[in-house]
Amino acid sequence: MENKTRLKLIEVATELFAVKGFAAVSVRELTVAAQTNVSAISYYFNGKEGLYEAVLIEQLSPILQAIGKVQKNDSTSPVAQLTLYANQIAHIHALRPLISRFIYSEVTNPTEYGAPIIEKHLSQVYQFIDATLREGIARGYLREDLNITYAAVSLVGILNFYFIAKPFVSKIFPLPEHADSESEYVAHAFRIYLHGIMNSET
């Protein structure tokens, strides 16, 4: 019963925080939506701030899990590792459509409670991509003149900006709405990205 209450709070808080933002959501609104009381938020999360942190961690943790999964396949090439990571990110966005809202909100208007969590996760993403790109250059798969910082930032943008901008872009361009559209976009965009960073002599 206790675990169900905690999970219910995270479930309703995820929707409310994603749509309205941390500051605009009241404790009362959370308790009404979860059909519980204020003491439950204090008991499980030490307040609204702790609940928000728990929501962000729950939303972002699959990204670090994806990196761990890719790194376990250390026998594969750096290009294969980046490809697997890109596919994992598409899957995460498909399963957690609100994750892009949290990332955008905390990047453009960081909160005291959410910014450190976002920074921690994005830092580990950058470290993974940076290390993989360096290995790709060292092993001859990628261009020697590649600017690793720009290439890492570009990949993060390619894999995430589409999902952040999708609600707006869909009003201008006819985007596909079938079940695999997220994976289709990532595969298409990633092929273009690889074309730019691959060593043409390999």
C-alpha positions in Angstrom: 0.0 0.0 0.0 2.8 2.4 0.9 4.7 1.7 -2.3 1.5 2.2 -4.3 1.0 5.6 -2.7 4.6 6.6 -3.6 4.2 5.5 -7.2 0.9 7.3 -7.5 2.4 10.5 -6.3 5.2 10.2 -8.8 2.7 9.4 -11.6 0.5 12.4 -11.0 3.4 14.7 -10.2 5.1 13.8 -13.5 2.1 15.0 -15.5 1.5 18.1 -13.4 5.1 19.2 -13.2 5.7 18.6 -17.0 2.6 20.6 -18.0 2.6 23.4 -15.5 6.2 23.6 -14.2 7.4 23.1 -10.7 6.5 26.5 -9.2 2.9 26.5 -10.6 2.0 23.1 -9.0 0.7 23.3 -5.4 1.0 20.6 -2.7 -2.8 20.5 -2.5 -3.1 20.0 -6.2 -0.7 17.0 -6.0 -2.6 15.5 -3.1 -6.0 15.8 -4.7 -4.8 14.3 -7.9 -3.1 11.4 -6.1 -6.1 11.0 -3.7 -3.8 11.2 -0.7 -2.8 13.8 2.0 0.0 16.2 2.6 1.7 14.0 5.1 2.3 11.4 2.4 4.4 13.8 0.4 6.4 14.7 3.5 6.8 11.0 4.4 8.0 9.8 1.1 9.7 12.8 -0.4 10.3 15.4 2.4 8.1 17.9 0.6 7.2 19.0 -2.9 10.9 19.7 -3.7 11.8 16.1 -3.0 8.9 14.8 -5.1 10.1 16.9 -8.0 13.6 15.5 -7.7 12.2 12.0 -7.6 10.2 12.7 -10.7 13.2 13.9 -12.6 15.4 11.0 -11.5 12.7 8.6 -12.5 12.4 10.3 -15.9 16.1 10.5 -16.6 17.5 7.3 -15.2 16.8 5.3 -18.4 19.3 7.5 -20.1 22.1 6.5 -17.8 20.9 2.9 -18.0 21.2 3.2 -21.8 24.8 4.3 -21.6 25.6 1.4 -19.3 24.0 -1.0 -21.7 26.1 0.4 -24.6 29.3 0.4 -22.6 28.9 -3.3 -21.8 29.2 -4.0 -25.5 32.8 -2.9 -25.5 33.7 -5.3 -28.3 31.7 -3.3 -30.8 33.1 -0.4 -32.8 32.6 3.3 -31.6 30.2 3.8 -34.5 28.1 0.8 -33.4 28.1 2.1 -29.9 26.8 5.5 -30.9 24.2 3.8 -33.1 23.0 1.7 -30.3 22.9 4.7 -28.0 20.8 6.7 -30.5 18.4 3.8 -30.8 18.1 3.7 -27.0 17.3 7.4 -26.8 14.5 7.0 -29.4 13.0 4.2 -27.3 13.2 6.4 -24.2 11.5 9.3 -25.8 8.7 7.0 -27.1 8.1 5.5 -23.6 8.5 8.8 -21.8 7.0 11.6 -24.0 7.2 14.1 -21.1 11.0 13.8 -20.6 11.7 16.4 -23.3 9.6 19.0 -21.4 11.6 18.5 -18.2 14.9 18.8 -20.1 13.7 22.0 -21.9 12.3 23.5 -18.8 15.4 22.9 -16.7 17.8 24.0 -19.4 16.0 27.3 -20.2 14.6 28.1 -16.7 16.5 26.0 -14.2 15.2 25.4 -10.7 17.2 25.0 -7.5 16.1 21.4 -7.2 16.0 20.2 -10.8 19.1 21.8 -12.4 21.7 19.7 -10.5 19.9 16.5 -11.5 19.8 17.6 -15.2 23.4 18.7 -15.1 24.5 15.4 -13.6 22.7 13.4 -16.3 23.8 15.6 -19.2 27.4 15.6 -18.0 27.5 11.8 -18.0 25.9 11.8 -21.5 28.6 14.2 -22.7 31.4 12.2 -21.1 30.2 9.0 -22.9 29.8 10.7 -26.3 33.1 12.5 -25.9 35.0 9.2 -25.0 33.3 7.3 -27.8 34.1 10.0 -30.4 37.8 10.1 -29.3 38.0 6.3 -29.6 36.4 6.5 -33.0 39.1 9.0 -34.1 41.9 7.0 -32.6 40.7 3.8 -34.4 40.3 5.5 -37.7 36.5 5.3 -38.0 36.0 9.1 -37.6 37.6 12.1 -39.2 40.8 13.3 -37.6 39.8 17.0 -37.9 36.5 16.4 -36.0 35.8 19.0 -33.3 34.8 16.6 -30.5 33.0 19.2 -28.4 30.9 20.4 -31.4 30.2 16.8 -32.5 29.1 15.8 -29.0 26.8 18.8 -28.6 25.4 18.3 -32.1 24.5 14.7 -31.4 22.7 15.6 -28.1 20.8 18.2 -30.0 19.9 15.9 -32.9 18.6 13.2 -30.6 16.6 15.5 -28.3 15.6 18.8 -30.0 13.1 17.1 -32.3 11.1 15.8 -29.3 11.3 19.2 -27.6 10.1 21.1 -30.6 7.7 18.5 -32.0 4.5 20.1 -30.6 5.4 23.4 -32.3 6.9 21.9 -35.5 3.9 19.6 -36.0 1.8 22.8 -36.6 4.0 23.8 -39.5 5.2 20.6 -41.0 3.2 17.4 -41.5 5.0 15.0 -39.2 4.3 11.2 -39.3 2.2 10.0 -36.5 2.6 6.2 -36.7 4.0 4.2 -33.8 7.6 4.1 -35.0 7.9 7.7 -36.0 10.4 8.5 -33.1 12.7 5.7 -34.1 12.3 6.6 -37.8 13.3 10.2 -37.1 16.4 9.2 -35.0 17.5 6.7 -37.6 17.2 9.2 -40.4 18.9 12.1 -38.4 21.6 9.8 -37.1 22.5 8.6 -40.6 23.0 12.2 -41.7 25.1 12.9 -38.5 27.3 9.8 -39.2 27.8 11.0 -42.8 29.4 14.2 -41.5 31.7 12.6 -38.9 32.8 9.4 -40.6 36.3 9.1 -42.0 35.8 8.9 -45.8 38.8 6.7 -46.2 37.4 3.8 -44.1 
